[in-house]
């Protein structure tokens, strides 16, 4: 069983995909209190470190894989677009790179928004090369794995130079085939305590905050009228919720918004297993 450590863990959605693939988590690092509570709930016996800036490789249990997505605010099209610079939130990449150099994992998996391709991927690749790591990357949309939203994410997989043969047989060359391993699952919807009943079309937005909610899509691949996409003028009014309830849901929605679909990380984890000559377990 391959062992994995997680930086910028969030609510563990990327890590859930690795768990589905049979990886064993040794530790997490996440600063947000709500996300730390979610991690503690699902991995109660796994250490959770707080601040990546204070993390030291010598204090960490050795791992085969280091995974995580450093903050995207400065490389996202929706953010400040400052790029990866010291002092910015996305500049925490340099802490990620420092940890890579200190623990020297066999594989590094870096996840971020598509904007990284034009606002900093050259910095990431140069730093990886300076550490002696080869890297390859792929843009993987959640929609490619059955999710009802596009949500493109860049996945960079790095490994020590010379570990894999040069040429066409790259680690992520099996990614396309791995998409077939992934099926839809209701498990994610209970991950943050949402407890959405997917059998009822209106149930998803019944638990979301807001003064008046109009449901367009509840996570299923059909609209309100049962067709493949919502129909204009057929939004369904859910109703009002009180302000206290709305505020209570803010950290949950923030955690979901900052996360990825676990199906995406599961497909990437499957590529690592195949590179190691290990079987890919069926996803729950």
C-alpha positions as CSV (number, residue, x, y, z in Angstrom):
1,X,0.0,0.0,0.0
2,X,1.4,3.4,-1.0
3,X,1.6,6.0,1.7
4,X,0.6,9.6,1.0
5,X,1.0,13.0,2.8
6,X,-1.3,15.9,2.0
7,X,-0.5,19.6,1.9
8,X,-3.2,22.3,1.6
9,X,-5.7,19.5,2.3
10,X,-8.9,21.5,2.5
11,X,-11.8,19.3,3.4
12,X,-10.1,16.2,2.0
13,X,-11.9,16.0,-1.3
14,X,-8.7,15.3,-3.3
15,X,-7.6,13.0,-0.5
16,X,-10.8,11.1,-0.7
17,X,-10.0,10.1,-4.3
18,X,-6.6,8.7,-3.1
19,X,-8.3,6.8,-0.3
20,X,-10.7,5.2,-2.9
21,X,-7.6,4.1,-4.8
22,X,-6.2,2.4,-1.7
23,X,-3.6,4.9,-0.6
24,X,-2.9,5.3,3.1
25,X,-2.7,8.8,4.5
26,X,0.1,9.5,7.0
27,X,-0.6,13.2,7.7
28,X,-2.4,16.3,6.5
29,X,-1.6,20.0,6.7
30,X,-4.5,22.4,6.6
31,X,-5.0,25.8,8.4
32,X,-8.8,26.3,8.1
33,X,-10.6,25.3,11.3
34,X,-13.7,23.9,9.6
35,X,-11.7,21.8,7.1
36,X,-9.5,20.5,9.9
37,X,-12.6,19.3,11.7
38,X,-13.8,17.5,8.6
39,X,-10.4,15.8,8.2
40,X,-10.5,14.8,11.8
41,X,-13.9,13.3,11.4
42,X,-12.9,11.1,8.5
43,X,-9.3,10.4,9.4
44,X,-9.5,10.4,13.2
45,X,-6.2,8.7,13.8
46,X,-4.1,10.7,11.2
47,X,-2.0,13.7,12.3
48,X,-3.2,17.1,11.0
49,X,-0.7,19.9,11.0
50,X,-1.7,23.5,11.0
51,X,0.6,25.8,9.1
52,X,2.7,24.7,6.1
53,X,5.2,27.5,6.8
54,X,6.1,25.8,10.1
55,X,6.2,22.3,8.7
56,X,9.6,20.6,8.6
57,X,10.3,17.5,6.6
58,X,12.4,15.9,9.4
59,X,9.3,15.8,11.6
60,X,7.1,14.1,9.0
61,X,6.5,10.4,8.6
62,X,8.0,9.4,5.2
63,X,5.5,9.0,2.3
64,X,5.6,7.7,-1.2
65,X,3.3,10.4,-2.6
66,X,2.9,14.0,-1.6
67,X,-0.3,15.6,-2.9
68,X,-2.1,18.9,-2.6
69,X,-3.3,22.1,-4.3
70,X,-1.6,25.3,-3.2
71,X,-3.9,28.4,-3.0
72,X,-5.2,29.4,-6.4
73,X,-6.3,33.0,-5.7
74,X,-3.5,34.6,-7.6
75,X,-3.5,32.3,-10.6
76,X,-7.2,32.0,-11.0
77,X,-9.1,34.1,-13.7
78,X,-11.5,35.0,-10.9
79,X,-8.7,36.2,-8.6
80,X,-6.1,39.0,-8.5
81,X,-4.0,37.3,-11.2
82,X,-0.8,38.3,-9.5
83,X,0.8,35.0,-10.3
84,X,3.1,33.0,-8.1
85,X,5.1,35.6,-6.1
86,X,6.5,35.7,-2.6
87,X,4.0,37.3,-0.2
88,X,0.9,36.2,-2.2
89,X,-1.4,33.4,-1.3
90,X,-0.3,31.4,-4.4
91,X,3.2,32.2,-3.4
92,X,2.8,29.4,-0.8
93,X,3.9,27.2,-3.7
94,X,7.4,27.9,-2.5
95,X,6.6,26.2,0.8
96,X,5.3,23.2,-1.1
97,X,8.5,23.1,-3.1
98,X,10.5,23.3,0.1
99,X,8.7,20.3,1.6
100,X,9.3,18.3,-1.6
101,X,13.0,18.9,-1.3
102,X,13.0,18.0,2.4
103,X,11.1,14.7,2.1
104,X,11.9,13.6,-1.5
105,X,8.7,11.6,-2.2
106,X,8.6,9.1,-5.1
107,X,5.7,11.0,-6.6
108,X,4.3,14.6,-6.2
109,X,0.7,15.4,-7.3
110,X,-0.1,19.1,-7.6
111,X,-3.6,20.3,-8.4
112,X,-4.7,23.8,-9.3
113,X,-7.0,25.8,-11.5
114,X,-6.5,26.0,-15.3
115,X,-5.3,29.6,-14.9
116,X,-2.0,28.1,-13.6
117,X,-1.1,27.3,-17.2
118,X,-0.8,31.0,-18.0
119,X,0.1,32.4,-14.6
120,X,2.9,30.4,-13.1
121,X,3.2,26.8,-14.3
122,X,6.7,27.7,-15.6
123,X,7.7,28.6,-12.1
124,X,6.4,25.3,-10.7
125,X,8.1,23.3,-13.5
126,X,11.4,25.1,-13.0
127,X,11.4,24.6,-9.3
128,X,10.6,20.9,-9.8
129,X,13.4,20.5,-12.3
130,X,15.8,22.2,-9.8
131,X,14.8,19.6,-7.2
132,X,15.6,16.9,-9.7
133,X,12.0,16.0,-10.6
134,X,10.6,15.3,-14.1
135,X,7.0,16.5,-14.5
136,X,4.0,16.0,-16.7
137,X,0.6,17.6,-16.6
138,X,-2.9,17.2,-17.8
139,X,-6.1,19.3,-17.7
140,X,-8.9,17.1,-16.3
141,X,-12.4,18.5,-16.2
142,X,-14.9,17.1,-13.7
143,X,-17.4,16.7,-16.5
144,X,-15.1,14.0,-18.0
145,X,-15.9,11.8,-15.0
146,X,-19.6,12.2,-15.0
147,X,-20.0,15.4,-12.8
148,X,-22.6,17.9,-14.0
149,X,-20.2,20.8,-14.1
150,X,-17.0,21.6,-16.1
151,X,-14.6,22.5,-13.3
152,X,-11.3,22.1,-15.2
153,X,-8.3,21.4,-13.0
154,X,-4.6,21.1,-13.9
155,X,-2.9,18.0,-12.4
156,X,0.9,18.0,-12.4
157,X,2.5,14.6,-11.5
158,X,6.3,14.8,-10.8
159,X,8.8,12.1,-10.0
160,X,12.6,11.9,-9.6
161,X,14.5,12.3,-12.9
162,X,15.0,9.0,-14.6
163,X,12.4,7.1,-12.6
164,X,10.2,6.5,-15.6
165,X,11.4,5.9,-19.2
166,X,11.5,8.8,-21.6
167,X,9.4,8.7,-24.7
168,X,5.7,8.2,-25.3
169,X,5.1,6.0,-22.2
170,X,4.4,8.6,-19.7
171,X,2.6,8.2,-16.4
172,X,-0.5,10.1,-17.4
173,X,-0.7,8.3,-20.7
174,X,-3.1,5.9,-19.0
175,X,-5.4,8.7,-17.7
176,X,-7.9,8.5,-20.5
177,X,-8.4,4.8,-19.8
178,X,-8.8,5.4,-16.1
179,X,-11.8,7.7,-16.6
180,X,-13.8,4.5,-17.2
181,X,-13.0,3.3,-13.7
182,X,-15.0,6.2,-12.2
183,X,-18.8,6.1,-11.7
184,X,-21.1,8.5,-10.0
185,X,-21.4,8.0,-6.2
186,X,-23.7,9.7,-3.6
187,X,-20.9,9.5,-1.0
188,X,-19.5,12.9,-1.7
189,X,-22.8,14.6,-0.8
190,X,-22.6,13.4,2.7
191,X,-18.9,14.2,3.1
192,X,-19.4,17.7,4.7
193,X,-22.6,16.7,6.5
194,X,-24.9,17.8,3.7
195,X,-26.8,14.5,3.7
196,X,-28.5,15.2,0.4
197,X,-31.1,12.7,-0.7
198,X,-30.4,12.3,-4.4
199,X,-33.7,10.5,-5.0
200,X,-35.6,13.7,-4.4
201,X,-34.9,16.4,-7.0
202,X,-35.4,19.4,-4.8
203,X,-33.4,18.1,-1.8
204,X,-30.0,19.5,-2.7
205,X,-30.9,23.2,-2.5
206,X,-33.1,22.6,0.5
207,X,-29.9,22.4,2.6
208,X,-28.2,25.4,0.9
209,X,-28.3,28.9,2.5
210,X,-29.8,31.9,1.0
211,X,-32.9,34.2,1.3
212,X,-34.7,32.6,-1.7
213,X,-33.3,29.7,-3.6
214,X,-34.1,28.6,-7.1
215,X,-32.9,25.2,-8.0
216,X,-31.3,24.7,-11.3
217,X,-29.4,21.5,-10.8
218,X,-29.1,19.3,-7.7
219,X,-26.0,17.4,-8.8
220,X,-27.9,14.9,-11.0
221,X,-27.4,14.7,-14.7
222,X,-31.0,15.9,-15.4
223,X,-32.9,19.1,-14.9
224,X,-36.1,19.7,-13.0
225,X,-38.2,18.4,-15.8
226,X,-36.2,15.2,-16.2
227,X,-34.3,16.3,-19.3
228,X,-30.6,16.5,-19.7
229,X,-30.4,20.2,-18.9
230,X,-32.5,22.8,-16.9
231,X,-35.2,24.5,-19.0
232,X,-35.5,28.3,-18.9
233,X,-38.5,29.5,-16.9
234,X,-38.8,26.2,-15.0
235,X,-36.7,27.0,-11.9
236,X,-38.2,25.6,-8.7
237,X,-38.6,27.9,-5.8
238,X,-37.3,26.2,-2.6
239,X,-38.1,28.8,0.0
240,X,-36.4,30.9,2.7
241,X,-34.0,30.0,5.4
242,X,-33.1,32.0,8.5
243,X,-29.9,34.1,8.7
244,X,-28.3,31.9,11.4
245,X,-28.8,28.8,9.3
246,X,-27.4,30.6,6.2
247,X,-24.2,31.6,8.1
248,X,-23.8,28.1,9.4
249,X,-23.5,26.8,5.9
250,X,-20.9,29.3,4.7
251,X,-17.8,27.2,5.7
252,X,-19.4,24.1,4.1
253,X,-20.0,25.8,0.8
254,X,-16.5,27.5,0.9
255,X,-14.9,24.1,1.5
256,X,-16.8,22.6,-1.5
257,X,-16.0,25.6,-3.7
258,X,-12.3,25.2,-2.9
259,X,-12.2,21.5,-3.4
260,X,-12.2,19.2,-6.4
261,X,-14.3,16.2,-7.4
262,X,-12.7,13.1,-5.8
263,X,-13.2,11.3,-9.1
264,X,-10.5,13.5,-10.6
265,X,-7.8,12.6,-8.0
266,X,-8.9,9.0,-8.1
267,X,-8.2,8.8,-11.8
268,X,-4.7,10.4,-11.3
269,X,-4.0,8.0,-8.4
270,X,-4.8,5.1,-10.6
271,X,-2.1,6.3,-13.0
272,X,0.4,6.1,-10.2
273,X,-0.7,2.6,-9.3
274,X,-0.3,1.5,-12.9
275,X,3.2,3.0,-13.1
276,X,4.1,1.0,-10.0
277,X,2.6,-2.2,-11.5
278,X,0.0,-2.4,-8.8
279,X,-3.7,-3.2,-9.3
280,X,-6.3,-0.4,-9.3
281,X,-9.0,-1.2,-6.8
282,X,-12.6,-0.5,-7.9
283,X,-13.9,2.7,-6.5
284,X,-16.6,2.4,-3.8
